[in-house]
């Protein structure tokens, strides 16, 4: 280095500068360069990049996730968010923080988060982008804290792809977070305001969705930016601070949800003190829209959200992520400023930007720009609805039953548990299915020593334990309904992960295996399947594949239904030869954050939207097929002949999860259902429900004196006198409930007359499952840890000397170096001329758009594993 400095100084003397002066000049410039480099390194200029690792979405409304481990960076503060995507490709992107992400999710670099959407219990949203929204730069002295001191170890990116990419194409959509390690004066946070339920009738000029709640923090918060979110019918969203002492409203922001769904700067400085009310209103217009709509979690429904980005002096992480849902105080709504529903002036620049026409005048319009904003179409046709609005159904013409709230107590049924049944000599594993055979005996499908846990499936829903081979014990038990004695057993060396069992009126046994992704039919007396549907160990969504099929129901003419439940969210009807007749259903992907746990059971998803269609009940004389929509916590009933939606039954008493439903023709038609444990709703009892098909109301409830653990399936006799429930939580159990001393056989299916398969062995010994406790859920996918960051830092240190030498040489060739000038972020003002109604902050906006708001892709269902 000394030789280099001497050489440079000598060259400067050629221009009449003394050697000592030349040397001093070189040293001064070197000092400036070092100072510039150090300040750039300390203050802002390195980034954390998170992107999809060259993924290819393969279906409409495909949700893919990836994670980035940031532990190696220590505590960092995010000062700006830069999206790296385009609305032509990504419908929207969400960025979350997590304290941990399971190895099963990280190992493959990405995972399909259609069902595995809760990467960790502490997952919090930090940013969102959609509709080509530009970047966002936070104000000076404000930053989002991530890393060690915040207990945030991972960033989780979710990308919603509206449509599949062509074969050979991949995607690397994501974000660049510009960070430094210098703690700012203020820490940033996000408040999410949401409306959970709202009916939006057609041909109305204005429909309001209102939200308000009191600020429950110890320190004031200062909103500096906001983002609005609705789908196609949203006109304007307004937000206010309400001083409870004088009743005055102060405007926080007002936005057009059809513009780029970015974080726009607030017009004035607003301080919200503890106990102040935050108030918001969404205005919808259906003046030219002829279909009834409602708030829901899909792009075909509507949504109502206001995001507030704020700063606070508080260092408490709990005060950096806030939620406010619905109306805490309904009286406030009547006093909202009258101009809250007045639309903003038209802004052609923003409208074109939202539609993706800003990049190049010569760019052709892409297909997404020709749709009505916010509406998404599923490639699978929905029965009973038009192609223009698939799956929404006409909710105004069907009864929507919600009860169990408002202080109403449910009557205990006359069904009592028979504790001496079955015989104590019978031991079983996780009991996943139960039905009656044609002789009136009880048929149980169980898993022997197998347990469905996190390690059972990989991120692509492939069975990950093939090396174990099939279950070595008999998995089908036939039990006497009166004595509880084991009559027969069969099924060894056939199944890998049993799920459901159904016996039709001809005595055929129908069984589903989620590991094999297949449906099996066994003729009476045979232990070789007479029909197999699905490809062995191959999950898929086409006409020849299933993905963890959940249940079967069979009509008297041999036509049958399959609930292709865990991955594909559909019901398929086949003829007796196994040829597909029709299909309906679509995935329902809520993104309920921790703060939304209290309202999940009140959400009314649209008809045909499933979140694991888990069990089927056929009432053939009523032309009804009822589906236990498990994670939506409800029953949906359809015409068995056409798949047309008929009605749905929902209750707060279901507690958000409804595992199974069965039917008996007794008393004009009776449904019996069982719910399951839900971490979000510990106050809701796990129990059985008796529901009148005529009134569609819960008439009574039942449970054993000791309570249920995790019921998984239920069957009821034809005369309605006996109910059987199986559990997948330890101790694995088959429960019998009776309301008189005479057992009468009849199960899920009607008019049974034949005897099912009989195994030659009469032994009653069964292998009990291992020491594992409670039912567990389907596997969670994975993402490899990112160690690239550490390499980048090391490389940076190694290249600094070289950069210094290059800089010194450049100083001698340039009159002005400008090395210490920080590069400015692109101005946001071009998107906000005065007519836009917004003032410039340091924002370049970002957001998640007209999809299913950020309250929709990830469920705060306490990292619910899709359990058997």
C-alpha positions in Angstrom: 0.0 0.0 0.0 2.9 2.4 0.8 4.4 1.8 -2.7 1.0 2.6 -4.2 0.6 5.8 -2.3 4.1 6.9 -3.2 3.4 6.2 -6.9 0.2 8.1 -6.8 1.8 11.1 -5.0 4.6 11.1 -7.6 2.2 11.3 -10.5 0.4 14.3 -8.9 3.7 16.2 -8.6 3.7 16.2 -12.4 0.8 18.7 -12.2 2.9 21.1 -10.1 1.8 19.8 -6.7 4.5 19.3 -4.1 5.2 15.7 -3.0 4.0 16.3 0.6 0.9 18.1 -0.6 0.1 15.4 -3.1 0.5 12.7 -0.4 -1.7 14.7 1.9 -4.4 15.1 -0.8 -4.4 11.3 -1.4 -4.7 10.6 2.3 -7.6 13.1 2.7 -9.5 11.5 -0.2 -8.8 8.1 1.1 -10.2 9.2 4.4 -13.3 10.5 2.7 -13.8 7.2 0.8 -13.4 5.2 4.0 -15.8 7.5 5.8 -18.3 7.2 2.9 -18.0 3.4 2.8 -18.4 3.1 6.6 -21.4 5.4 6.7 -23.0 3.6 3.9 -22.5 0.3 5.6 -23.7 1.4 9.0 -26.6 3.6 8.0 -28.5 1.7 5.3 -26.9 0.2 2.4 -27.2 -3.5 2.6 -30.3 -5.5 1.8 -32.0 -8.8 2.8 -33.5 -10.4 -0.3 -36.2 -13.0 0.0 -37.6 -14.5 -3.2 -39.3 -17.6 -4.5 -36.6 -20.1 -5.6 -37.5 -20.5 -9.3 -40.9 -22.0 -8.6 -43.6 -22.8 -11.1 -47.2 -22.5 -10.0 -49.3 -25.2 -11.6 -52.9 -24.2 -11.0 -55.2 -21.2 -10.6 -55.0 -19.5 -7.2 -51.8 -21.3 -6.2 -50.2 -20.1 -3.0 -46.5 -20.8 -2.5 -44.3 -19.9 0.4 -40.6 -19.7 1.2 -38.6 -18.7 4.3 -35.3 -16.9 5.0 -33.3 -17.4 8.2 -32.0 -14.0 9.4 -30.3 -15.1 12.6 -26.8 -14.5 11.1 -27.5 -10.8 10.7 -28.3 -10.1 14.3 -30.7 -7.3 15.1 -31.5 -5.3 12.1 -33.9 -2.4 11.3 -35.9 -2.3 8.1 -36.1 1.2 6.5 -37.6 0.3 3.1 -39.3 -2.4 1.2 -38.7 -3.0 -2.5 -41.0 -5.4 -4.4 -39.4 -7.5 -7.1 -42.4 -8.8 -9.1 -45.1 -7.8 -11.5 -48.9 -8.0 -11.3 -48.9 -10.0 -14.6 -47.3 -12.8 -12.7 -48.0 -12.4 -9.0 -51.5 -11.6 -7.8 -50.1 -10.4 -4.5 -47.2 -11.0 -2.1 -47.3 -11.0 1.7 -44.3 -10.8 4.0 -44.5 -12.2 7.5 -42.1 -12.6 10.5 -41.7 -15.8 12.5 -39.8 -16.9 15.6 -39.2 -20.3 14.1 -40.1 -22.3 11.0 -40.1 -26.1 11.2 -37.5 -28.0 9.3 -40.2 -29.8 7.4 -41.1 -26.5 5.8 -37.6 -25.3 5.2 -35.8 -28.3 3.8 -37.0 -28.0 0.2 -36.7 -24.3 -0.1 -40.4 -23.7 -0.7 -43.8 -25.2 0.1 -47.4 -25.2 -1.1 -49.1 -23.1 1.5 -52.7 -23.7 0.3 -53.3 -25.7 3.5 -50.0 -25.4 5.4 -50.4 -21.7 5.7 -49.4 -21.1 9.3 -45.6 -21.3 9.4 -45.3 -20.5 13.1 -47.6 -19.6 16.0 -46.1 -16.1 16.3 -46.4 -15.3 12.6 -47.1 -11.6 12.0 -47.6 -9.6 8.8 -45.0 -6.9 8.2 -45.6 -6.0 4.6 -47.9 -6.6 1.6 -47.8 -5.8 -2.1 -50.2 -6.0 -5.1 -51.4 -4.2 -8.2 -47.9 -3.1 -9.2 -47.6 -1.0 -6.1 -44.1 0.8 -6.0 -41.6 0.5 -3.1 -42.1 2.0 0.4 -39.5 4.0 2.2 -40.1 4.7 5.9 -39.6 8.1 7.5 -36.3 9.1 9.0 -35.6 7.6 12.5 -38.2 4.9 12.0 -37.6 1.2 11.3 -39.1 -2.3 11.7 -37.0 -4.3 14.2 -36.2 -7.8 13.1 -33.6 -10.3 14.4 -32.4 -11.3 17.8 -33.8 -8.6 20.0 -37.3 -8.9 18.4 -37.3 -12.7 18.6 -37.8 -12.7 14.8 -35.6 -15.3 13.3 -37.3 -15.9 9.9 -38.9 -13.9 7.2 -41.7 -15.8 5.4 -42.8 -14.8 1.9 -46.1 -15.9 0.5 -46.9 -15.4 -3.2 -50.4 -15.8 -4.6 -50.3 -16.8 -8.2 -53.7 -16.2 -9.9 -52.8 -18.5 -12.8 -50.2 -21.2 -13.6 -47.1 -20.4 -15.4 -46.3 -22.0 -18.8 -44.2 -25.1 -18.9 -40.5 -24.1 -18.8 -41.2 -20.9 -16.9 -40.3 -20.2 -13.3 -40.7 -17.3 -10.9 -38.4 -15.5 -8.4 -40.9 -12.9 -7.1 -40.0 -11.5 -3.7 -38.8 -8.5 -1.7 -35.6 -6.6 -1.0 -35.5 -5.2 2.5 -33.1 -2.4 3.0 -31.7 -2.6 6.5 -29.0 -1.5 8.9 -28.0 -2.3 12.5 -28.4 1.2 13.9 -31.3 1.4 16.3 -33.7 4.2 15.2 -35.4 6.5 17.6 -38.8 5.0 16.8 -40.0 1.4 16.0 -42.5 0.8 13.3 -45.6 -1.4 13.6 -48.7 -2.5 11.7 -52.3 -2.3 12.7 -54.8 -4.4 10.7 -58.5 -3.3 10.7 -60.9 -5.8 9.2 -64.6 -6.5 8.7 -65.4 -10.2 9.1 -69.0 -10.4 8.0 -71.1 -8.2 5.7 -73.9 -8.9 3.2 -73.6 -6.9 0.0 -76.8 -6.9 -2.0 -77.0 -6.1 -5.7 -78.1 -2.8 -7.3 -77.1 -0.7 -4.3 -75.3 2.6 -4.7 -73.6 2.5 -1.3 -73.1 -0.3 1.3 -71.0 0.4 4.3 -68.7 -1.9 6.3 -67.7 -0.4 9.6 -65.0 -1.1 12.1 -63.9 0.5 15.3 -62.0 -0.3 18.5 -60.2 1.4 21.4 -56.4 1.4 21.3 -55.2 -1.0 24.0 -51.5 -0.1 24.3 -49.4 1.5 27.0 -47.8 4.1 24.6 -49.3 6.3 21.9 -48.9 5.3 18.3 -48.3 7.7 15.4 -49.7 6.5 12.0 -47.6 7.7 9.1 -49.0 5.6 6.2 -52.0 3.5 5.4 -53.2 1.0 2.9 -56.7 0.1 1.9 -57.9 -3.3 0.6 -61.2 -4.4 -1.0 -62.0 -6.4 -4.1 -63.9 -5.3 -7.2 -66.9 -3.6 -5.5 -64.9 -1.3 -3.1 -65.2 2.4 -3.9 -63.4 4.1 -0.9 -62.0 3.2 2.5 -61.7 5.9 5.2 -59.9 5.9 8.6 -60.2 8.2 11.6 -59.1 8.8 15.1 -61.9 9.5 17.5 -61.2 11.3 20.7 -63.6 9.8 23.3 -63.4 12.9 25.5 -64.8 15.3 22.9 -66.3 13.1 20.2 -64.2 14.7 17.4 -63.0 12.7 14.4 -59.5 13.3 13.0 -58.8 11.9 9.5 -56.0 9.4 9.2 -56.4 8.5 5.6 -58.8 7.9 2.7 -58.0 5.6 -0.2 -59.4 4.2 -3.4 -58.9 0.4 -3.3 -58.9 0.2 -7.1 -55.6 2.1 -7.2 -52.2 0.5 -6.4 -52.8 -1.1 -3.0 -49.8 0.6 -1.5 -49.0 2.3 1.8 -49.9 5.9 1.2 -48.6 8.7 3.4 -51.0 10.3 5.9 -51.9 13.9 5.1 -51.4 15.1 8.7 -49.5 14.1 11.8 -51.9 12.0 13.9 -51.3 10.8 17.4 -53.5 8.0 18.7 -53.4 7.8 22.5 -54.3 4.8 24.6 -58.1 4.5 24.9 -58.7 6.6 21.8 -60.9 4.9 19.2 -59.6 4.0 15.7 -62.6 4.0 13.3 -62.8 2.9 9.7 -65.4 2.5 7.0 -65.4 0.6 3.7 -67.9 1.7 1.0 -69.0 -0.7 -1.7 -71.2 0.0 -4.7 -73.2 -2.7 -6.6 -75.2 -0.3 -8.7 -74.2 -2.2 -11.9 -73.7 -5.6 -10.2 -76.5 -8.2 -10.2 -75.2 -10.8 -7.8 -75.4 -10.8 -4.0 -71.9 -10.8 -2.4 -70.5 -11.1 1.0 -67.3 -10.6 3.0 -65.2 -13.7 2.5 -61.6 -14.9 2.0 -61.5 -15.6 -1.7 -61.0 -13.2 -4.7 -64.6 -13.8 -5.7 -65.9 -12.5 -2.4 -65.4 -9.0 -1.0 -63.0 -7.8 1.7 -62.8 -4.8 3.9 -59.4 -3.9 5.3 -57.5 -0.8 6.5 -53.8 -1.1 7.4 -52.1 1.5 9.5 -48.3 1.7 9.5 -47.3 3.6 12.6 -44.3 4.4 14.8 -44.0 4.3 18.6 -41.4 4.8 21.3 -42.5 1.5 22.8 -39.9 -1.3 22.6 -42.6 -3.9 23.5 -42.9 -6.3 20.5 -46.6 -6.8 21.4 -47.3 -3.2 20.6 -45.8 -3.5 17.1 -48.5 -5.7 15.7 -52.1 -4.7 16.4 -55.5 -5.9 15.2 -59.0 -4.3 15.2 -62.0 -6.2 13.9 -65.6 -5.2 13.4 -67.4 -2.8 15.6 -66.4 -2.7 19.2 -68.8 0.2 19.8 -71.7 0.2 17.3 -72.9 3.6 18.5 -69.8 5.3 16.9 -70.9 4.3 13.4 -73.8 6.7 13.3 -71.4 9.6 13.9 -68.8 8.9 11.2 -68.2 12.0 9.1 -70.7 12.2 6.3 -68.1 12.5 3.6 -66.4 9.2 4.5 -68.2 7.5 1.6 -67.5 10.2 -1.0 -65.1 8.7 -3.6 -61.7 10.4 -4.3 -61.2 12.3 -7.6 -60.3 10.2 -10.6 -56.6 9.7 -11.1 -55.7 8.2 -14.5 -52.0 7.6 -13.6 -52.8 5.5 -10.5 -55.6 3.6 -12.3 -53.3 2.6 -15.1 -50.5 1.8 -12.7 -52.9 -0.6 -10.9 -53.8 -2.3 -14.1 -50.2 -2.7 -15.1 -50.0 -0.2 -18.0 -47.3 2.0 -16.6 -44.2 0.1 -17.7 -44.2 0.7 -21.4 -46.5 2.5 -23.8 -46.0 -0.3 -26.4 -46.7 -3.1 -24.0 -49.8 -5.1 -24.9 -52.6 -5.4 -22.4 -52.3 -8.6 -20.5 -55.3 -10.8 -19.7 -55.5 -9.8 -16.1 -56.3 -6.2 -17.1 -59.4 -7.2 -18.9 -61.0 -8.8 -15.9 -63.0 -6.9 -13.3 -60.5 -6.0 -10.6 -60.4 -8.5 -7.8 -62.3 -11.4 -9.4 -60.5 -14.7 -9.8 -61.7 -17.7 -11.7 -61.1 -21.3 -10.7 -60.4 -23.7 -13.6 -62.7 -26.3 -12.1 -66.4 -25.6 -13.0 -68.8 -25.3 -10.1 -72.1 -27.0 -10.3 -75.2 -25.0 -9.8 -73.6 -21.6 -10.5 -72.8 -19.7 -13.6 -69.4 -19.4 -15.2 -69.4 -15.7 -14.5 -69.4 -16.2 -10.7 -68.1 -19.7 -9.9 -68.8 -21.0 -6.5 -70.5 -18.1 -5.0 -74.0 -19.5 -5.0 -77.1 -17.5 -4.3 -77.0 -17.1 -0.6 -80.2 -15.1 -0.6 -82.3 -18.1 -1.6 -80.9 -20.6 0.9 -81.3 -20.6 4.7 -78.1 -19.7 6.5 -78.3 -21.1 10.0 -76.1 -19.6 12.7 -76.9 -20.3 16.3 -75.4 -21.2 19.6 -74.5 -17.6 20.4 -76.3 -14.9 22.2 -76.3 -16.7 25.5 -78.4 -19.6 24.2 -77.7 -22.9 26.0 -78.0 -26.1 24.0 -80.0 -29.0 25.4 -78.3 -32.2 26.5 -79.5 -35.1 24.3 -81.0 -38.3 25.6 -78.0 -40.2 24.2 -75.9 -41.7 26.9 -72.5 -43.3 26.6 -72.4 -47.1 27.0 -69.1 -47.4 29.0 -69.0 -51.2 28.9 -68.9 -51.2 25.1 -66.8 -52.4 23.2 -65.3 -55.4 24.9 -62.1 -54.4 26.8 -60.1 -57.0 25.0 -60.2 -55.0 21.8 -57.3 -52.6 21.4 -56.9 -50.3 18.4 -54.7 -47.5 17.1 -55.8 -44.1 15.8 -59.5 -44.9 14.9 -60.2 -42.8 11.8 -63.5 -44.3 10.4 -66.7 -45.9 11.5 -69.8 -47.2 9.8 -72.4 -50.0 9.9 -72.2 -53.0 7.7 -75.4 -54.5 6.1 -75.9 -56.9 9.0 -75.9 -54.0 11.5 -72.5 -54.7 12.9 -70.1 -51.8 13.6 -67.1 -51.5 11.2 -64.1 -49.6 12.4 -61.1 -48.5 10.3 -57.9 -47.8 12.3 -54.2 -47.3 11.9 -52.6 -49.9 14.1 -49.2 -48.7 15.2 -49.2 -45.8 12.7 -49.7 -42.2 13.7 -50.1 -39.2 11.3 -47.6 -36.6 12.4 -45.3 -34.0 11.0 -43.0 -36.5 9.5 -45.7 -38.5 7.6 -45.7 -36.4 4.4 -43.2 -34.1 2.7 -43.9 -30.7 1.3 -45.4 -32.0 -1.9 -47.8 -34.3 0.0 -45.8 -37.4 -0.8 -45.9 -40.1 1.8 -42.5 -39.9 3.5 -42.4 -43.3 5.3 -42.7 -45.9 2.6 -39.9 -47.8 4.1 -42.2 -48.9 6.9 -44.3 -50.8 4.4 -48.0 -51.5 4.9 -49.5 -51.8 8.4 -48.8 -55.3 9.6 -52.0 -55.7 11.7 -55.6 -55.9 10.6 -57.0 -52.4 10.2 -60.7 -53.3 9.7 -62.6 -54.4 12.8 -66.2 -55.7 12.8 -67.8 -55.5 16.2 -71.1 -56.8 17.5 -73.3 -53.7 18.3 -74.8 -55.3 21.4 -72.1 -57.3 23.1 -69.2 -55.3 21.8 -67.3 -58.5 21.0 -64.9 -58.5 18.0 -66.6 -60.6 15.3 -64.0 -60.4 12.5 -61.0 -58.4 11.4 -59.1 -58.0 8.2 -56.9 -55.5 6.3 -53.3 -56.4 7.3 -50.6 -55.6 4.7 -52.9 -53.5 2.6 -52.9 -49.9 4.0 -50.4 -47.3 5.0 -52.5 -44.5 6.5 -56.2 -45.4 6.8 -58.8 -42.6 6.8 -62.4 -43.4 6.1 -64.6 -46.5 5.7 -68.1 -46.7 4.2 -70.3 -49.8 3.5 -72.8 -49.4 0.7 -76.2 -51.1 0.4 -74.7 -54.0 -1.5 -72.3 -54.8 1.2 -69.2 -53.4 -0.6 -66.6 -51.8 1.6 -65.1 -48.5 0.5 -61.9 -47.3 2.1 -59.6 -44.3 1.6 -55.9 -44.3 2.3 -54.3 -40.8 2.4 -50.7 -42.1 2.1 -51.5 -44.1 -1.0 -53.8 -41.3 -2.3 -56.3 -43.9 -3.3 -59.9 -45.1 -2.9 -60.6 -48.8 -2.6 -63.7 -50.9 -3.2 -63.9 -54.4 -1.7 -66.7 -56.7 -2.7 -68.5 -58.7 0.0 -66.4 -61.6 1.2 -63.3 -60.5 -0.8 -60.0 -59.2 0.5 -58.8 -58.1 -2.9 -60.0 -54.7 -4.1 -62.5 -54.9 -7.0 -61.9 -51.2 -7.8 -59.0 -48.9 -7.1 -59.1 -45.2 -8.0 -56.1 -42.9 -7.9 -52.4 -43.6 -8.5 -50.4 -45.4 -5.8 -48.3 -42.9 -3.8 -49.0 -40.2 -6.4 -50.8 -37.1 -5.2 -52.4 -35.0 -8.0 -55.4 -32.9 -9.0 -56.4 -34.3 -12.4 -59.1 -36.8 -13.2 -56.9 -39.8 -12.5 -55.4 -38.6 -9.2 -56.4 -37.8 -5.7 -54.5 -36.0 -3.0 -55.2 -37.4 0.5 -58.8 -38.5 -0.3 -60.9 -38.2 2.9 -64.2 -40.0 2.5 -66.7 -41.8 0.3 -70.5 -41.9 0.1 -72.4 -44.4 -2.2 -75.9 -44.1 -3.7 -78.3 -47.0 -4.1 -77.6 -47.1 -7.9 -73.9 -47.5 -7.4 -72.9 -43.9 -8.2 -70.5 -42.6 -5.5 -68.9 -39.5 -4.2 -65.3 -38.9 -3.1 -64.3 -36.0 -0.8 -60.8 -35.3 -2.2 -60.2 -33.3 0.8 -56.8 -32.4 2.1 -55.1 -30.9 -1.0 -57.7 -30.5 -3.7 -60.7 -29.2 -1.8 -63.2 -30.8 -4.1 -66.1 -33.4 -4.2 -66.1 -35.7 -7.2 -69.1 -37.8 -8.3 -68.4 -41.1 -10.2 -70.7 -43.6 -11.8 -70.7 -47.2 -10.6 -67.9 -48.0 -13.1 -65.6 -45.3 -11.6 -66.1 -42.8 -14.4 -66.2 -39.2 -13.4 -69.6 -37.5 -13.7 -69.1 -34.1 -12.2 -66.9 -32.2 -9.7 -67.4 -29.2 -7.5 -65.5 -27.2 -4.8 -62.6 -24.8 -4.5 -60.0 -24.1 -1.9 -60.8 -21.6 0.8 -57.6 -20.0 2.1 -58.1 -17.7 5.1 -55.2 -15.7 6.5 -56.4 -15.2 10.1 -53.7 -13.6 12.2 -53.3 -14.0 15.9 -55.5 -11.0 16.7 -58.3 -12.5 14.6 -58.8 -15.6 16.6 -61.9 -14.4 18.3 -63.9 -13.9 15.1 -63.0 -16.9 12.9 -66.0 -18.9 13.9 -68.3 -16.0 12.7 -66.9 -15.9 9.2 -69.2 -17.1 6.5 -67.2 -18.5 3.6 -69.1 -18.7 0.3 -70.8 -21.9 -0.9 -68.6 -24.4 -2.7 -65.5 -23.1 -0.8 -63.9 -25.8 1.2 -61.1 -26.0 3.7 -60.8 -29.8 3.9 -64.0 -31.5 2.9 -63.5 -34.2 5.5 -66.6 -36.4 5.7 -69.8 -37.1 3.6 -73.4 -37.9 4.6 -75.9 -39.0 2.0 -79.6 -38.4 2.4 -80.7 -40.0 -0.8 -84.4 -39.6 -0.3 -83.9 -35.8 0.0 -81.4 -35.7 -2.9 -78.8 -34.3 -0.5 -75.1 -34.9 0.0 -73.9 -33.1 3.1 -70.2 -32.3 3.6 -68.3 -31.8 6.8 -66.2 -28.7 5.8 -63.7 -29.3 8.5 -61.6 -26.2 8.9 -64.4 -23.9 8.0 -66.3 -25.4 10.9 -69.6 -26.0 9.1 -71.8 -28.4 7.1 -72.5 -27.7 3.4 -75.3 -29.6 1.7 -75.7 -30.0 -2.0 -78.1 -31.8 -4.4 -76.7 -35.3 -4.8 -78.0 -35.4 -8.4 -76.4 -32.2 -9.7 -74.0 -30.9 -7.0 -76.0 -27.6 -6.8 -75.6 -25.9 -3.4 -78.7 -26.2 -1.2 -77.8 -24.8 2.3 -75.1 -24.6 5.0 -75.3 -25.0 8.7 -72.9 -23.1 10.9 -72.8 -22.6 14.6 -70.5 -20.9 17.1 -70.8 -24.0 19.1 -68.9 -25.9 16.4 -65.9 -23.9 17.5 -64.4 -23.5 14.1 -63.7 -27.2 13.3 -66.3 -29.8 12.2 -64.8 -33.2 11.7 -67.6 -35.5 10.6 -71.3 -35.7 9.8 -73.7 -38.7 9.3 -77.3 -39.1 8.4 -80.3 -41.1 9.6 -83.8 -41.0 8.1 -85.3 -41.0 11.6 -87.7 -38.2 12.6 -88.0 -36.9 9.0 -84.2 -36.8 8.6 -81.5 -36.3 11.3 -77.9 -35.2 10.9 -75.4 -36.0 13.6 -72.0 -34.2 13.7 -68.9 -34.0 15.8 -66.5 -31.1 16.2 -62.9 -31.2 17.3 -60.4 -29.4 19.5 -59.3 -26.0 18.4 -56.5 -24.0 20.1 -58.2 -20.8 19.2 -61.5 -21.7 20.9 -60.6 -23.6 24.1 -64.0 -22.5 25.6 -65.9 -24.5 23.0 -66.8 -28.0 24.1 -65.7 -30.9 21.9 -69.0 -32.8 21.5 -71.6 -34.3 19.2 -74.6 -32.4 17.8 -78.0 -33.6 16.8 -79.5 -31.5 14.0 -82.9 -31.7 12.5 -82.8 -31.7 8.7 -86.2 -30.0 8.6 -85.3 -27.0 10.7 -81.5 -27.2 10.2 -81.1 -26.4 13.9 -79.2 -28.1 16.7 -81.7 -29.9 18.8 -79.3 -31.3 21.4 -75.7 -32.2 22.1 -74.0 -35.3 23.5 -70.6 -36.4 24.9 -69.2 -38.9 27.3 -68.9 -37.9 31.0 -65.1 -37.8 30.6 -65.4 -35.7 27.5 -64.1 -36.3 24.0 -60.4 -35.9 23.0 -60.5 -35.6 19.2 -63.4 -37.3 17.6 -62.8 -38.1 13.9 -65.8 -39.9 12.5 -69.4 -40.6 13.5 -72.2 -43.0 12.4 -75.9 -43.2 13.4 -78.3 -46.0 13.1 -81.2 -45.9 10.6 -83.8 -45.7 13.5 -81.7 -42.9 15.1 -81.3 -44.7 18.4 -77.6 -45.5 18.4 -74.5 -43.3 17.6 -70.9 -44.4 17.3 -67.9 -42.1 17.4 -64.2 -42.9 16.9 -61.3 -40.9 18.2 -57.7 -40.3 16.9 -56.4 -39.0 20.3 -55.2 -41.2 23.0 -56.6 -43.3 24.5 -57.9 -44.4 21.1 -61.5 -45.2 21.5 -64.7 -46.3 19.9 -67.7 -44.7 21.7 -71.3 -46.0 21.7 -74.2 -43.7 22.6 -77.7 -45.1 22.9 -81.0 -43.6 23.9 -82.6 -46.9 24.7 -81.5 -50.5 25.5 -82.2 -51.9 22.1 -79.5 -51.5 19.5 -80.7 -51.0 16.0 -78.2 -51.2 13.2 -78.0 -48.7 10.4 -75.2 -46.4 9.4 -74.2 -43.7 7.0 -75.8 -45.6 4.1 -79.4 -46.5 3.5 -81.1 -49.8 2.8 -78.3 -52.2 3.7 -79.0 -55.8 3.1 -75.8 -57.8 2.6 -72.9 -59.0 4.8 -69.5 -57.5 4.4 -66.1 -59.2 4.1 -65.3 -61.7 6.8 -61.8 -62.6 7.8 -61.0 -66.2 8.7 -59.3 -65.3 11.9 -61.3 -64.6 15.0 -58.5 -63.4 17.2 -59.2 -60.2 19.1 -55.6 -59.2 19.8 -54.7 -56.0 18.0 -51.4 -54.1 18.1 -51.8 -50.9 20.1 -50.3 -47.8 18.6 -47.0 -46.5 20.1 -46.7 -44.0 22.8 -47.6 -41.0 20.7 -50.3 -38.8 22.0 -53.1 -36.9 20.3 -54.2 -37.0 16.8 -51.9 -35.2 14.5 -52.0 -33.6 11.3 -50.7 -33.9 7.9 -47.1 -33.1 7.2 -45.8 -29.6 6.9 -43.6 -28.7 4.0 -40.1 -27.2 4.0 -37.6 -24.4 3.2 -33.8 -24.7 3.3 -32.0 -22.3 5.5 -30.2 -19.4 3.8 -26.5 -19.2 4.6 -25.7 -17.0 1.6 -25.9 -13.8 3.7 -22.8 -14.7 5.8 -20.8 -15.3 2.6 -21.9 -11.9 1.2 -20.6 -10.1 4.3 -17.2 -11.9 4.1 -16.9 -11.1 0.4 -17.7 -7.5 1.2 -14.8 -7.2 3.6 -12.4 -8.8 1.2 -13.3 -6.5 -1.6 -13.0 -3.2 0.4 -9.3 -2.7 -0.3 -9.8 -3.2 -4.0 -12.7 -0.7 -4.1 -10.5 1.8 -2.2 -7.8 1.6 -4.9 -10.3 2.0 -7.7 -11.8 5.0 -5.9 -8.4 6.7 -5.5 -7.7 6.2 -9.2 -11.2 7.6 -10.1 -10.5 10.7 -7.9 -7.6 11.6 -10.1 -9.7 11.3 -13.3 -12.9 13.1 -12.1 -13.4 16.6 -11.0 -16.3 15.6 -8.7 -16.5 12.2 -7.2 -19.8 12.5 -5.4 -18.8 9.3 -3.5 -20.4 10.3 -0.3 -23.8 11.1 -1.8 -26.4 8.5 -1.0 -28.5 7.3 -3.9 -32.0 8.6 -3.6 -35.0 6.3 -3.9 -37.2 7.0 -6.9 -39.7 9.7 -6.0 -43.2 8.7 -5.2 -44.6 12.0 -6.2 -45.1 11.0 -9.8 -47.9 8.7 -8.7 -49.5 11.3 -6.5 -50.2 14.6 -8.4 -52.3 17.0 -6.4 -55.5 15.5 -7.8 -54.7 12.3 -6.1 -55.6 13.7 -2.7 -52.4 12.5 -1.0 -49.3 14.3 0.1 -45.8 13.0 -0.4 -44.1 11.3 2.5 -41.1 9.1 1.9 -43.2 6.3 0.5 -43.1 4.3 -2.7 -45.9 2.1 -1.5 -46.5 -1.6 -1.5 -49.2 -4.0 -0.7 -51.2 -7.1 -1.2 -54.2 -6.6 -3.3 -57.6 -7.5 -4.3 -57.1 -11.1 -3.5 -58.0 -12.5 -0.3 -56.6 -9.9 2.0 -53.7 -10.5 4.1 -56.2 -11.9 6.5 -56.7 -14.7 4.3 -53.7 -16.7 3.1 -52.3 -17.7 6.4 -54.6 -18.9 9.2 -53.8 -18.1 12.7 -55.3 -21.4 13.5 -52.4 -22.0 15.8 -50.3 -23.6 13.0 -53.0 -26.0 12.4 -51.6 -29.2 10.9 -54.0 -30.9 8.5 -54.5 -33.8 10.8 -56.1 -36.9 9.8 
